[in-house]
Amino acid sequence: VSNRFRPGFAGAVCPIAQSSPCLLDIADITFDQAVARAYRAAMATYLNSYYDPLQRFALYEAINAERGAEIDVQVYFNDRRDQGRDDKSGPMPTTAEIRDALAASRLDWGPRSPVPQPTFYLDVDDAPGGVEFAMTADTRYVSPEGMESFVRALESTVVEAACSRTGANAVPETV
């Protein structure tokens, strides 16, 4: 937990997950700039994301009244990959190698859950030889076709960003 430096929290025993808004302005910037901005915003959110839940609900009500529509805060992103993945030894893959790796890509559907789901939840996990995106969504809001379209667009975006980088390095230096 990143906030244990604060007086009185050193001995705290509590859940380490709490919903917190993390807003990004990614208009008119490159993919690498968006990733770097998202990284910085996420780190700031992790560091400062504790609050009185009743004040959160009051804030949401105020925003809903201001906008005239209810905001949906049931959208989550969870990067669960090993943080020691910064090993950049060995040659960088070529554009052709990156595109060829798409043949190993697959889409699997898990079982449907009878339990209500958040509107949208994306987990990123390490997988042998790659990365796994696990998406959960409430099909009242995101159809199975929409889920598939999203993960395929995400994969395409990441592959194109990797191929457009010098040496096909898919990891921005600022992350």
C-alpha positions in Angstrom: 0.0 0.0 0.0 1.5 3.3 -1.1 0.0 5.5 1.6 1.6 3.8 4.7 4.0 6.8 5.0 1.2 8.9 6.5 1.1 9.2 10.3 -1.3 6.7 11.8 -1.5 4.4 8.9 1.6 2.3 9.5 -0.3 -0.2 11.6 -3.5 -0.2 9.6 -5.0 -3.5 8.6 -7.7 -3.0 6.0 -8.7 -3.7 2.4 -6.1 -2.3 -0.1 -8.6 -1.8 -2.9 -10.8 1.2 -3.0 -12.6 2.7 -6.1 -11.1 6.0 -7.1 -11.7 8.2 -10.1 -8.7 8.5 -12.4 -9.3 11.0 -15.2 -7.1 11.4 -18.3 -7.1 13.9 -21.0 -5.7 12.1 -24.0 -6.9 14.4 -26.8 -4.3 15.3 -29.4 -1.4 13.3 -27.9 0.5 10.2 -29.1 0.0 6.7 -27.8 3.2 6.8 -25.9 2.3 10.1 -24.3 -1.1 8.7 -23.3 0.5 5.7 -21.7 2.9 7.9 -19.8 0.1 10.2 -18.7 -2.0 7.2 -17.6 0.9 5.8 -15.6 1.5 9.1 -13.8 -2.2 9.6 -13.1 -2.6 6.0 -11.8 0.4 6.3 -9.5 -1.0 9.6 -8.1 -4.4 7.9 -7.7 -2.9 4.9 -5.9 -1.0 7.2 -3.5 -4.0 9.4 -2.7 -7.0 7.2 -3.2 -8.6 7.1 0.3 -11.6 9.1 1.2 -14.8 9.1 3.1 -17.2 7.0 1.0 -20.2 9.2 2.1 -18.4 12.2 0.6 -17.8 10.2 -2.6 -21.5 9.6 -2.9 -22.3 13.2 -2.3 -19.7 14.2 -5.0 -21.3 11.8 -7.5 -24.8 13.2 -6.8 -23.5 16.7 -7.4 -21.9 15.7 -10.7 -25.0 13.9 -11.8 -27.1 17.1 -11.0 -24.6 19.3 -12.8 -24.5 17.1 -15.9 -28.2 16.1 -15.9 -27.2 12.5 -16.3 -25.9 9.8 -14.0 -22.2 9.1 -14.3 -21.1 5.5 -14.4 -18.2 4.8 -12.1 -18.3 1.0 -12.4 -15.4 1.0 -14.9 -12.2 -0.6 -13.7 -8.7 -1.3 -14.9 -6.3 -3.6 -13.0 -2.8 -4.2 -14.2 -1.8 -7.3 -12.2 1.4 -8.1 -14.2 4.7 -8.7 -12.4 6.3 -5.3 -11.7 9.7 -6.9 -12.4 9.0 -7.1 -16.1 11.4 -4.3 -17.1 14.0 -6.7 -18.3 15.0 -5.3 -21.7 17.8 -7.7 -22.4 18.1 -9.3 -25.8 17.2 -7.9 -29.2 14.0 -6.0 -29.6 11.4 -7.8 -31.8 11.1 -6.6 -35.4 7.8 -5.4 -36.8 7.4 -8.7 -38.6 7.9 -10.7 -35.4 5.3 -8.6 -33.6 2.8 -9.0 -36.4 3.6 -12.8 -36.6 2.9 -13.1 -32.9 -0.7 -12.2 -33.6 -1.2 -15.8 -34.8 -0.9 -16.9 -31.2 -3.6 -14.5 -30.1 -6.9 -16.1 -29.1 -10.2 -15.1 -27.6 -11.8 -17.3 -25.0 -15.2 -16.8 -23.3 -15.4 -17.7 -19.7 -18.6 -18.8 -17.9 -21.4 -16.3 -17.5 -21.9 -15.2 -13.9 -25.3 -15.0 -12.2 -23.7 -12.4 -9.9 -24.2 -8.7 -11.0 -21.0 -7.5 -12.7 -19.5 -4.0 -12.9 -20.3 -2.2 -16.2 -16.7 -2.8 -17.4 -13.6 -4.4 -15.8 -10.3 -5.1 -17.5 -7.5 -7.1 -15.9 -4.1 -7.3 -17.5 -2.1 -10.4 -16.5 1.2 -12.0 -17.4 0.9 -15.0 -19.6 3.5 -17.4 -21.0 5.1 -15.5 -23.8 2.7 -12.6 -23.7 0.0 -10.7 -22.0 -3.5 -11.7 -21.1 -6.5 -9.3 -21.1 -9.4 -10.5 -19.0 -12.5 -8.5 -19.5 -15.7 -8.7 -17.4 -18.7 -6.6 -18.3 -22.4 -6.4 -17.6 -24.1 -7.4 -20.8 -27.0 -5.0 -20.1 -24.5 -2.3 -21.0 -21.8 -4.0 -23.1 -22.8 -6.7 -25.5 -20.6 -9.8 -26.1 -19.9 -8.3 -29.6 -18.9 -5.0 -28.0 -16.6 -6.8 -25.6 -14.9 -8.7 -28.5 -14.7 -5.5 -30.5 -13.0 -3.7 -27.6 -10.4 -6.4 -26.9 -9.5 -6.7 -30.6 -9.2 -2.9 -30.9 -7.0 -2.9 -27.8 -4.8 -5.6 -29.3 -4.6 -3.8 -32.6 -3.8 -0.4 -31.0 -1.0 -2.0 -28.9 0.4 -3.9 -31.9 0.4 -0.7 -34.1 2.0 1.3 -31.4 4.7 -1.3 -30.9 5.3 -1.4 -34.7 5.5 2.3 -35.0 8.3 2.7 -32.4 11.9 2.8 -33.3 13.2 -0.8 -33.0 9.6 -1.9 -32.4 10.0 -1.3 -28.6 6.5 -1.7 -27.2 7.3 -0.3 -23.8 7.5 3.5 -23.5 10.6 4.6 -21.7 8.7 6.6 -19.1 6.9 3.6 -17.7 
